[in-house]
Amino acid sequence: MQSEGPRVLLVEPFYGGSHKQLIDLLQQNISGCSVFTLPAKKWHWRARTAALHFSQTLPTCPSHRVLFSSSVLNLCELVALRPDLARLKKVLYFHENQLVYPVRKDQERDFQYGYNQVLSCLVSDVVVFNSAFNMDSFLSSLSSFMKKIPDHRPRDLDQLIRPKCVVLYYPIQFPDVSRPRVEYKVVSRSEEEAPDEAQIGSGEFPSSGNQQEDPQQSRTDQSPVSKADPGDQMKPLHIVWPHRWEHDKNPELFFSTMMKLKEKEVDFNLSVLGETFSEVPGIFSEAKLRLDPHVLNWGFLSRGDYLKVLLQADVVVSTASHEFFGVAMLEAVHCGCYPLCPKALVYPEIFPGEYLYSTSEQLFKQLQRLCRRPDIVRRHVVKVDTSFYSWTSLKVHFEALLSAGCP
């Protein structure tokens, strides 16, 4: 008997980073998927021209029922060029949105990228955002974004797009950290400690907070490795910054804070991880030179070595001026790091207020305090249940999303 053909067409114009991880996860865990991608190079050209490429390379397959793509693809162009795809249930996934993507000056913002995303939403059946912040910032910016058009502006686009929108958190495959960590670190978490459900994303899919915990993915049931290790006070605080080496992660703020700590003769260790691209901000070379005595790790690491550093670190810091979800921060918290994040962007949706800072001075003072008392974070139980954002919790929602029926 001949087997059925693939039901789900996964299309990714920028197959790298979190985009690649999501496509791989769906392909490996949901049956009946066929995948078509382009390498993660020259993002702007992918956004401009990928639809034409895929219109010529995607097969005509009568078994396909669902088309899933990230919002890098101009779905409107693809469907116009390939009318046979119009019959499919079209799902558009927003890792980020171009309406509020940070640029140095608003005049530098290329209107076309955001406009393409709006058009893609209009032809989609379901528009999925990886956080409520991502969805709300996109919908609330539609009107002002369209005012850039000099005349004959479209109206009420939010009323057309909003009913299609849902929030479905990015699913993370967290590492198994059930084995003991370095001796002076505490890795326990109380089962009662969970984020306020009001902070969890809303939409037609239930929030991931309603799911049962996965004992392999959650660190809930672990016990403290040490309750009174005198080494807590002796070992310098280990600070990690695990982000892309690009301006939108605001490395200038992070390194200026580290240099200020050094000037105050505060003891700390530092790991600066993350991917680098063709243009690395100049602050990195300057910071490595000035902070060298404090540096334990610098630059991109293999997955295994990366996780080892997170397991050894005490505090993970974000200084981002752009973040719609934040996989790196959640992975670090899952590995036992105390988070410090801006009180902005997606962070208040995920992290309780005690882990948020409003100003650079607040960030400095908090780090200075923790450097002087590293035992505080080593005994602290972080009030974030990372299992809410695990693939195990979210799988059922992605299965529903990629089913042929209505969401």
Contacts in CASP RR format, 6 or more apart in sequence:
PFRMAT RR
TARGET T0000
AUTHOR 0000-0000-0000
METHOD contacts of the structure
MODEL  1
MQSEGPRVLLVEPFYGGSHKQLIDLLQQNISGCSVFTLPAKKWHWRARTA
ALHFSQTLPTCPSHRVLFSSSVLNLCELVALRPDLARLKKVLYFHENQLV
YPVRKDQERDFQYGYNQVLSCLVSDVVVFNSAFNMDSFLSSLSSFMKKIP
DHRPRDLDQLIRPKCVVLYYPIQFPDVSRPRVEYKVVSRSEEEAPDEAQI
GSGEFPSSGNQQEDPQQSRTDQSPVSKADPGDQMKPLHIVWPHRWEHDKN
PELFFSTMMKLKEKEVDFNLSVLGETFSEVPGIFSEAKLRLDPHVLNWGF
LSRGDYLKVLLQADVVVSTASHEFFGVAMLEAVHCGCYPLCPKALVYPEI
FPGEYLYSTSEQLFKQLQRLCRRPDIVRRHVVKVDTSFYSWTSLKVHFEA
LLSAGCP
4 63 0 8 1.000
5 32 0 8 1.000
5 61 0 8 1.000
5 63 0 8 1.000
6 32 0 8 1.000
6 33 0 8 1.000
6 34 0 8 1.000
6 61 0 8 1.000
6 63 0 8 1.000
6 64 0 8 1.000
7 32 0 8 1.000
7 33 0 8 1.000
7 63 0 8 1.000
7 64 0 8 1.000
7 65 0 8 1.000
7 66 0 8 1.000
7 402 0 8 1.000
7 404 0 8 1.000
8 26 0 8 1.000
8 30 0 8 1.000
8 32 0 8 1.000
8 33 0 8 1.000
8 34 0 8 1.000
8 64 0 8 1.000
8 65 0 8 1.000
8 66 0 8 1.000
8 67 0 8 1.000
8 68 0 8 1.000
8 402 0 8 1.000
9 33 0 8 1.000
9 34 0 8 1.000
9 36 0 8 1.000
9 58 0 8 1.000
9 61 0 8 1.000
9 64 0 8 1.000
9 66 0 8 1.000
9 67 0 8 1.000
9 68 0 8 1.000
9 85 0 8 1.000
9 88 0 8 1.000
10 23 0 8 1.000
10 26 0 8 1.000
10 27 0 8 1.000
10 33 0 8 1.000
10 34 0 8 1.000
10 35 0 8 1.000
10 36 0 8 1.000
10 68 0 8 1.000
10 69 0 8 1.000
11 36 0 8 1.000
11 37 0 8 1.000
11 54 0 8 1.000
11 58 0 8 1.000
11 67 0 8 1.000
11 68 0 8 1.000
11 69 0 8 1.000
11 73 0 8 1.000
11 78 0 8 1.000
12 19 0 8 1.000
12 20 0 8 1.000
12 23 0 8 1.000
12 35 0 8 1.000
12 36 0 8 1.000
12 37 0 8 1.000
12 38 0 8 1.000
12 69 0 8 1.000
12 70 0 8 1.000
12 72 0 8 1.000
12 73 0 8 1.000
13 37 0 8 1.000
13 38 0 8 1.000
13 46 0 8 1.000
13 47 0 8 1.000
13 50 0 8 1.000
13 54 0 8 1.000
13 69 0 8 1.000
13 70 0 8 1.000
13 72 0 8 1.000
13 73 0 8 1.000
14 38 0 8 1.000
14 40 0 8 1.000
14 43 0 8 1.000
14 46 0 8 1.000
14 70 0 8 1.000
14 72 0 8 1.000
15 23 0 8 1.000
15 37 0 8 1.000
15 38 0 8 1.000
15 39 0 8 1.000
15 40 0 8 1.000
16 39 0 8 1.000
16 40 0 8 1.000
17 40 0 8 1.000
17 275 0 8 1.000
18 95 0 8 1.000
18 170 0 8 1.000
18 325 0 8 1.000
18 327 0 8 1.000
19 40 0 8 1.000
19 70 0 8 1.000
19 72 0 8 1.000
19 95 0 8 1.000
20 37 0 8 1.000
20 40 0 8 1.000
21 173 0 8 1.000
22 70 0 8 1.000
22 93 0 8 1.000
22 95 0 8 1.000
22 170 0 8 1.000
22 171 0 8 1.000
23 35 0 8 1.000
23 37 0 8 1.000
25 171 0 8 1.000
25 173 0 8 1.000
25 391 0 8 1.000
26 33 0 8 1.000
26 68 0 8 1.000
26 398 0 8 1.000
26 402 0 8 1.000
27 33 0 8 1.000
27 35 0 8 1.000
29 391 0 8 1.000
29 395 0 8 1.000
30 398 0 8 1.000
30 399 0 8 1.000
30 402 0 8 1.000
33 402 0 8 1.000
34 61 0 8 1.000
34 64 0 8 1.000
36 54 0 8 1.000
36 57 0 8 1.000
36 58 0 8 1.000
38 46 0 8 1.000
38 50 0 8 1.000
38 53 0 8 1.000
43 72 0 8 1.000
44 110 0 8 1.000
44 113 0 8 1.000
46 72 0 8 1.000
47 72 0 8 1.000
47 73 0 8 1.000
47 74 0 8 1.000
47 113 0 8 1.000
47 116 0 8 1.000
48 74 0 8 1.000
48 112 0 8 1.000
50 72 0 8 1.000
50 73 0 8 1.000
50 74 0 8 1.000
51 73 0 8 1.000
51 74 0 8 1.000
51 75 0 8 1.000
51 76 0 8 1.000
51 77 0 8 1.000
51 78 0 8 1.000
51 81 0 8 1.000
52 77 0 8 1.000
52 81 0 8 1.000
54 73 0 8 1.000
54 78 0 8 1.000
54 82 0 8 1.000
55 77 0 8 1.000
55 78 0 8 1.000
55 81 0 8 1.000
55 82 0 8 1.000
58 82 0 8 1.000
58 85 0 8 1.000
60 84 0 8 1.000
64 88 0 8 1.000
65 88 0 8 1.000
65 89 0 8 1.000
65 404 0 8 1.000
66 88 0 8 1.000
66 89 0 8 1.000
66 90 0 8 1.000
66 91 0 8 1.000
66 402 0 8 1.000
66 403 0 8 1.000
66 404 0 8 1.000
67 85 0 8 1.000
67 88 0 8 1.000
67 89 0 8 1.000
67 90 0 8 1.000
67 91 0 8 1.000
68 91 0 8 1.000
68 93 0 8 1.000
68 401 0 8 1.000
68 402 0 8 1.000
69 75 0 8 1.000
69 91 0 8 1.000
69 92 0 8 1.000
69 93 0 8 1.000
70 92 0 8 1.000
70 93 0 8 1.000
70 94 0 8 1.000
70 95 0 8 1.000
71 92 0 8 1.000
71 93 0 8 1.000
71 94 0 8 1.000
71 95 0 8 1.000
71 96 0 8 1.000
71 97 0 8 1.000
71 117 0 8 1.000
71 120 0 8 1.000
73 120 0 8 1.000
74 116 0 8 1.000
74 119 0 8 1.000
74 120 0 8 1.000
75 90 0 8 1.000
75 92 0 8 1.000
75 119 0 8 1.000
75 120 0 8 1.000
75 123 0 8 1.000
75 124 0 8 1.000
76 116 0 8 1.000
76 119 0 8 1.000
76 120 0 8 1.000
76 122 0 8 1.000
76 123 0 8 1.000
77 116 0 8 1.000
77 119 0 8 1.000
78 85 0 8 1.000
79 85 0 8 1.000
79 86 0 8 1.000
79 90 0 8 1.000
79 123 0 8 1.000
86 123 0 8 1.000
89 125 0 8 1.000
89 126 0 8 1.000
89 404 0 8 1.000
89 405 0 8 1.000
89 406 0 8 1.000
90 123 0 8 1.000
90 124 0 8 1.000
90 125 0 8 1.000
90 126 0 8 1.000
91 124 0 8 1.000
91 125 0 8 1.000
91 126 0 8 1.000
91 128 0 8 1.000
91 401 0 8 1.000
91 402 0 8 1.000
92 120 0 8 1.000
92 121 0 8 1.000
92 124 0 8 1.000
92 126 0 8 1.000
92 127 0 8 1.000
92 128 0 8 1.000
93 128 0 8 1.000
93 130 0 8 1.000
94 117 0 8 1.000
94 127 0 8 1.000
94 128 0 8 1.000
94 129 0 8 1.000
94 130 0 8 1.000
94 134 0 8 1.000
94 135 0 8 1.000
94 138 0 8 1.000
94 324 0 8 1.000
95 130 0 8 1.000
95 170 0 8 1.000
95 324 0 8 1.000
95 325 0 8 1.000
96 134 0 8 1.000
96 322 0 8 1.000
96 324 0 8 1.000
97 114 0 8 1.000
97 117 0 8 1.000
97 129 0 8 1.000
97 134 0 8 1.000
97 137 0 8 1.000
97 138 0 8 1.000
97 141 0 8 1.000
97 324 0 8 1.000
98 113 0 8 1.000
98 114 0 8 1.000
98 116 0 8 1.000
98 117 0 8 1.000
99 114 0 8 1.000
99 117 0 8 1.000
99 137 0 8 1.000
99 138 0 8 1.000
99 141 0 8 1.000
99 142 0 8 1.000
99 145 0 8 1.000
100 137 0 8 1.000
100 138 0 8 1.000
100 141 0 8 1.000
101 109 0 8 1.000
101 113 0 8 1.000
101 248 0 8 1.000
101 322 0 8 1.000
102 248 0 8 1.000
102 321 0 8 1.000
102 322 0 8 1.000
103 109 0 8 1.000
104 247 0 8 1.000
111 148 0 8 1.000
114 145 0 8 1.000
117 138 0 8 1.000
118 142 0 8 1.000
118 145 0 8 1.000
118 146 0 8 1.000
118 157 0 8 1.000
118 161 0 8 1.000
121 127 0 8 1.000
121 161 0 8 1.000
121 164 0 8 1.000
122 157 0 8 1.000
122 160 0 8 1.000
122 161 0 8 1.000
124 164 0 8 1.000
125 164 0 8 1.000
125 406 0 8 1.000
125 407 0 8 1.000
126 164 0 8 1.000
126 166 0 8 1.000
126 401 0 8 1.000
126 407 0 8 1.000
127 161 0 8 1.000
127 164 0 8 1.000
127 165 0 8 1.000
127 166 0 8 1.000
128 165 0 8 1.000
128 166 0 8 1.000
128 167 0 8 1.000
128 168 0 8 1.000
128 401 0 8 1.000
129 135 0 8 1.000
129 138 0 8 1.000
129 165 0 8 1.000
129 166 0 8 1.000
129 167 0 8 1.000
129 168 0 8 1.000
129 324 0 8 1.000
130 167 0 8 1.000
130 168 0 8 1.000
130 169 0 8 1.000
130 170 0 8 1.000
130 324 0 8 1.000
130 325 0 8 1.000
131 167 0 8 1.000
131 169 0 8 1.000
131 170 0 8 1.000
131 201 0 8 1.000
131 324 0 8 1.000
131 325 0 8 1.000
131 346 0 8 1.000
131 349 0 8 1.000
131 350 0 8 1.000
132 167 0 8 1.000
132 201 0 8 1.000
132 202 0 8 1.000
132 349 0 8 1.000
133 324 0 8 1.000
133 345 0 8 1.000
133 346 0 8 1.000
133 349 0 8 1.000
134 167 0 8 1.000
134 324 0 8 1.000
134 325 0 8 1.000
134 346 0 8 1.000
135 165 0 8 1.000
135 167 0 8 1.000
139 158 0 8 1.000
139 161 0 8 1.000
139 162 0 8 1.000
139 165 0 8 1.000
140 158 0 8 1.000
142 157 0 8 1.000
142 158 0 8 1.000
142 161 0 8 1.000
143 157 0 8 1.000
143 158 0 8 1.000
146 153 0 8 1.000
146 154 0 8 1.000
146 157 0 8 1.000
147 153 0 8 1.000
165 203 0 8 1.000
166 203 0 8 1.000
166 204 0 8 1.000
166 205 0 8 1.000
166 407 0 8 1.000
167 201 0 8 1.000
167 202 0 8 1.000
167 203 0 8 1.000
167 205 0 8 1.000
167 207 0 8 1.000
168 205 0 8 1.000
168 394 0 8 1.000
168 397 0 8 1.000
168 398 0 8 1.000
168 401 0 8 1.000
169 201 0 8 1.000
169 207 0 8 1.000
169 208 0 8 1.000
169 325 0 8 1.000
169 388 0 8 1.000
169 389 0 8 1.000
169 394 0 8 1.000
170 325 0 8 1.000
170 326 0 8 1.000
170 327 0 8 1.000
170 389 0 8 1.000
171 389 0 8 1.000
171 390 0 8 1.000
171 391 0 8 1.000
171 393 0 8 1.000
171 394 0 8 1.000
171 395 0 8 1.000
171 398 0 8 1.000
172 327 0 8 1.000
172 330 0 8 1.000
172 331 0 8 1.000
172 334 0 8 1.000
172 386 0 8 1.000
172 389 0 8 1.000
172 390 0 8 1.000
172 391 0 8 1.000
173 390 0 8 1.000
173 391 0 8 1.000
174 217 0 8 1.000
174 331 0 8 1.000
174 334 0 8 1.000
174 386 0 8 1.000
174 387 0 8 1.000
174 390 0 8 1.000
175 307 0 8 1.000
175 331 0 8 1.000
175 334 0 8 1.000
175 335 0 8 1.000
176 216 0 8 1.000
176 217 0 8 1.000
177 187 0 8 1.000
177 219 0 8 1.000
177 311 0 8 1.000
177 334 0 8 1.000
177 335 0 8 1.000
177 336 0 8 1.000
178 216 0 8 1.000
178 219 0 8 1.000
178 222 0 8 1.000
180 225 0 8 1.000
181 187 0 8 1.000
181 225 0 8 1.000
181 311 0 8 1.000
181 312 0 8 1.000
181 336 0 8 1.000
182 225 0 8 1.000
182 311 0 8 1.000
182 312 0 8 1.000
183 225 0 8 1.000
183 226 0 8 1.000
183 229 0 8 1.000
184 225 0 8 1.000
184 226 0 8 1.000
184 229 0 8 1.000
184 231 0 8 1.000
184 232 0 8 1.000
184 235 0 8 1.000
184 378 0 8 1.000
185 225 0 8 1.000
185 226 0 8 1.000
185 311 0 8 1.000
185 312 0 8 1.000
185 314 0 8 1.000
185 336 0 8 1.000
185 378 0 8 1.000
186 224 0 8 1.000
186 225 0 8 1.000
186 226 0 8 1.000
186 227 0 8 1.000
186 378 0 8 1.000
186 379 0 8 1.000
186 380 0 8 1.000
186 381 0 8 1.000
187 219 0 8 1.000
187 222 0 8 1.000
187 224 0 8 1.000
187 225 0 8 1.000
187 336 0 8 1.000
188 219 0 8 1.000
188 222 0 8 1.000
188 223 0 8 1.000
188 224 0 8 1.000
188 381 0 8 1.000
189 218 0 8 1.000
189 219 0 8 1.000
189 220 0 8 1.000
189 222 0 8 1.000
189 381 0 8 1.000
189 382 0 8 1.000
189 385 0 8 1.000
190 220 0 8 1.000
190 381 0 8 1.000
191 213 0 8 1.000
191 220 0 8 1.000
191 221 0 8 1.000
193 381 0 8 1.000
193 383 0 8 1.000
193 385 0 8 1.000
194 209 0 8 1.000
194 385 0 8 1.000
194 388 0 8 1.000
195 209 0 8 1.000
195 350 0 8 1.000
195 352 0 8 1.000
195 383 0 8 1.000
195 384 0 8 1.000
195 385 0 8 1.000
195 388 0 8 1.000
197 207 0 8 1.000
197 209 0 8 1.000
197 210 0 8 1.000
199 348 0 8 1.000
199 349 0 8 1.000
199 350 0 8 1.000
200 207 0 8 1.000
200 208 0 8 1.000
200 209 0 8 1.000
200 349 0 8 1.000
200 388 0 8 1.000
201 207 0 8 1.000
201 349 0 8 1.000
204 407 0 8 1.000
205 397 0 8 1.000
205 400 0 8 1.000
205 401 0 8 1.000
205 407 0 8 1.000
206 397 0 8 1.000
207 388 0 8 1.000
208 388 0 8 1.000
208 389 0 8 1.000
208 390 0 8 1.000
208 393 0 8 1.000
208 394 0 8 1.000
208 397 0 8 1.000
209 385 0 8 1.000
209 388 0 8 1.000
209 393 0 8 1.000
211 387 0 8 1.000
211 388 0 8 1.000
211 392 0 8 1.000
211 393 0 8 1.000
211 394 0 8 1.000
211 396 0 8 1.000
212 393 0 8 1.000
213 220 0 8 1.000
213 385 0 8 1.000
213 387 0 8 1.000
213 393 0 8 1.000
214 387 0 8 1.000
214 390 0 8 1.000
214 392 0 8 1.000
214 393 0 8 1.000
215 221 0 8 1.000
216 392 0 8 1.000
217 386 0 8 1.000
217 387 0 8 1.000
217 390 0 8 1.000
217 391 0 8 1.000
217 392 0 8 1.000
217 393 0 8 1.000
218 385 0 8 1.000
218 386 0 8 1.000
218 387 0 8 1.000
218 390 0 8 1.000
219 334 0 8 1.000
219 336 0 8 1.000
219 386 0 8 1.000
220 385 0 8 1.000
220 387 0 8 1.000
226 232 0 8 1.000
227 379 0 8 1.000
229 378 0 8 1.000
232 374 0 8 1.000
232 375 0 8 1.000
232 378 0 8 1.000
232 379 0 8 1.000
233 373 0 8 1.000
233 374 0 8 1.000
233 375 0 8 1.000
235 374 0 8 1.000
236 267 0 8 1.000
236 268 0 8 1.000
236 269 0 8 1.000
236 371 0 8 1.000
236 374 0 8 1.000
237 267 0 8 1.000
237 268 0 8 1.000
237 269 0 8 1.000
237 314 0 8 1.000
237 315 0 8 1.000
237 367 0 8 1.000
237 370 0 8 1.000
237 371 0 8 1.000
237 374 0 8 1.000
237 377 0 8 1.000
238 268 0 8 1.000
238 269 0 8 1.000
238 270 0 8 1.000
238 271 0 8 1.000
238 296 0 8 1.000
238 312 0 8 1.000
238 313 0 8 1.000
238 314 0 8 1.000
238 315 0 8 1.000
239 258 0 8 1.000
239 268 0 8 1.000
239 269 0 8 1.000
239 270 0 8 1.000
239 271 0 8 1.000
239 313 0 8 1.000
239 314 0 8 1.000
239 315 0 8 1.000
239 316 0 8 1.000
239 317 0 8 1.000
239 367 0 8 1.000
240 270 0 8 1.000
240 271 0 8 1.000
240 272 0 8 1.000
240 273 0 8 1.000
240 309 0 8 1.000
240 310 0 8 1.000
240 313 0 8 1.000
240 315 0 8 1.000
240 316 0 8 1.000
240 317 0 8 1.000
240 332 0 8 1.000
240 337 0 8 1.000
241 251 0 8 1.000
241 254 0 8 1.000
241 270 0 8 1.000
241 271 0 8 1.000
241 272 0 8 1.000
241 273 0 8 1.000
241 316 0 8 1.000
241 317 0 8 1.000
241 319 0 8 1.000
242 271 0 8 1.000
242 273 0 8 1.000
242 274 0 8 1.000
242 306 0 8 1.000
242 310 0 8 1.000
242 316 0 8 1.000
242 328 0 8 1.000
242 331 0 8 1.000
242 332 0 8 1.000
243 249 0 8 1.000
243 251 0 8 1.000
243 273 0 8 1.000
243 274 0 8 1.000
243 318 0 8 1.000
243 320 0 8 1.000
243 328 0 8 1.000
244 274 0 8 1.000
244 275 0 8 1.000
244 276 0 8 1.000
244 277 0 8 1.000
245 251 0 8 1.000
245 274 0 8 1.000
245 275 0 8 1.000
245 276 0 8 1.000
245 277 0 8 1.000
245 280 0 8 1.000
245 281 0 8 1.000
245 284 0 8 1.000
245 299 0 8 1.000
246 277 0 8 1.000
246 281 0 8 1.000
247 281 0 8 1.000
247 321 0 8 1.000
248 320 0 8 1.000
248 321 0 8 1.000
248 322 0 8 1.000
249 318 0 8 1.000
249 319 0 8 1.000
249 320 0 8 1.000
249 321 0 8 1.000
249 322 0 8 1.000
250 319 0 8 1.000
250 320 0 8 1.000
250 321 0 8 1.000
251 281 0 8 1.000
251 283 0 8 1.000
251 284 0 8 1.000
251 287 0 8 1.000
251 319 0 8 1.000
252 281 0 8 1.000
252 283 0 8 1.000
253 319 0 8 1.000
253 360 0 8 1.000
253 363 0 8 1.000
254 317 0 8 1.000
254 319 0 8 1.000
255 283 0 8 1.000
255 284 0 8 1.000
255 286 0 8 1.000
255 287 0 8 1.000
255 291 0 8 1.000
256 360 0 8 1.000
257 319 0 8 1.000
257 360 0 8 1.000
257 363 0 8 1.000
257 364 0 8 1.000
257 367 0 8 1.000
258 268 0 8 1.000
258 270 0 8 1.000
258 287 0 8 1.000
258 291 0 8 1.000
258 294 0 8 1.000
259 287 0 8 1.000
259 290 0 8 1.000
259 291 0 8 1.000
260 364 0 8 1.000
261 268 0 8 1.000
261 364 0 8 1.000
261 367 0 8 1.000
261 368 0 8 1.000
261 371 0 8 1.000
262 290 0 8 1.000
262 291 0 8 1.000
262 294 0 8 1.000
264 368 0 8 1.000
266 368 0 8 1.000
266 371 0 8 1.000
266 372 0 8 1.000
267 371 0 8 1.000
268 294 0 8 1.000
268 367 0 8 1.000
268 371 0 8 1.000
269 294 0 8 1.000
269 295 0 8 1.000
269 296 0 8 1.000
270 291 0 8 1.000
270 294 0 8 1.000
270 295 0 8 1.000
270 296 0 8 1.000
271 295 0 8 1.000
271 296 0 8 1.000
271 297 0 8 1.000
271 298 0 8 1.000
271 309 0 8 1.000
271 313 0 8 1.000
272 284 0 8 1.000
272 287 0 8 1.000
272 288 0 8 1.000
272 295 0 8 1.000
272 297 0 8 1.000
272 298 0 8 1.000
272 299 0 8 1.000
273 297 0 8 1.000
273 299 0 8 1.000
273 300 0 8 1.000
273 301 0 8 1.000
273 306 0 8 1.000
273 309 0 8 1.000
274 299 0 8 1.000
274 300 0 8 1.000
274 301 0 8 1.000
274 328 0 8 1.000
275 300 0 8 1.000
276 299 0 8 1.000
276 300 0 8 1.000
288 295 0 8 1.000
288 298 0 8 1.000
296 309 0 8 1.000
297 309 0 8 1.000
301 309 0 8 1.000
307 335 0 8 1.000
310 316 0 8 1.000
310 331 0 8 1.000
310 332 0 8 1.000
310 335 0 8 1.000
310 336 0 8 1.000
310 337 0 8 1.000
311 335 0 8 1.000
311 336 0 8 1.000
313 332 0 8 1.000
313 335 0 8 1.000
313 337 0 8 1.000
314 337 0 8 1.000
314 338 0 8 1.000
314 370 0 8 1.000
314 374 0 8 1.000
314 377 0 8 1.000
314 378 0 8 1.000
315 337 0 8 1.000
315 338 0 8 1.000
315 339 0 8 1.000
315 340 0 8 1.000
315 367 0 8 1.000
315 370 0 8 1.000
315 377 0 8 1.000
316 328 0 8 1.000
316 329 0 8 1.000
316 332 0 8 1.000
316 333 0 8 1.000
316 337 0 8 1.000
316 338 0 8 1.000
316 339 0 8 1.000
316 340 0 8 1.000
317 339 0 8 1.000
317 340 0 8 1.000
317 341 0 8 1.000
317 363 0 8 1.000
317 367 0 8 1.000
318 326 0 8 1.000
318 328 0 8 1.000
318 329 0 8 1.000
318 339 0 8 1.000
318 340 0 8 1.000
318 341 0 8 1.000
318 342 0 8 1.000
318 347 0 8 1.000
319 342 0 8 1.000
319 363 0 8 1.000
320 342 0 8 1.000
320 345 0 8 1.000
321 345 0 8 1.000
322 345 0 8 1.000
323 345 0 8 1.000
323 346 0 8 1.000
323 347 0 8 1.000
324 345 0 8 1.000
324 346 0 8 1.000
325 346 0 8 1.000
326 346 0 8 1.000
326 350 0 8 1.000
329 339 0 8 1.000
329 341 0 8 1.000
329 347 0 8 1.000
329 350 0 8 1.000
329 351 0 8 1.000
330 350 0 8 1.000
330 384 0 8 1.000
330 386 0 8 1.000
330 389 0 8 1.000
332 339 0 8 1.000
333 339 0 8 1.000
333 382 0 8 1.000
333 384 0 8 1.000
333 386 0 8 1.000
334 386 0 8 1.000
336 382 0 8 1.000
337 382 0 8 1.000
338 355 0 8 1.000
338 370 0 8 1.000
338 377 0 8 1.000
338 380 0 8 1.000
338 382 0 8 1.000
339 351 0 8 1.000
339 355 0 8 1.000
339 382 0 8 1.000
339 384 0 8 1.000
340 355 0 8 1.000
340 356 0 8 1.000
340 357 0 8 1.000
340 363 0 8 1.000
340 366 0 8 1.000
340 367 0 8 1.000
341 347 0 8 1.000
341 351 0 8 1.000
341 355 0 8 1.000
341 356 0 8 1.000
341 357 0 8 1.000
342 356 0 8 1.000
342 357 0 8 1.000
342 358 0 8 1.000
343 353 0 8 1.000
343 356 0 8 1.000
343 357 0 8 1.000
343 358 0 8 1.000
347 355 0 8 1.000
347 356 0 8 1.000
348 356 0 8 1.000
350 384 0 8 1.000
350 389 0 8 1.000
351 384 0 8 1.000
352 383 0 8 1.000
352 384 0 8 1.000
354 383 0 8 1.000
355 382 0 8 1.000
355 384 0 8 1.000
357 363 0 8 1.000
357 366 0 8 1.000
369 376 0 8 1.000
370 376 0 8 1.000
370 377 0 8 1.000
387 393 0 8 1.000
400 407 0 8 1.000
401 407 0 8 1.000
END
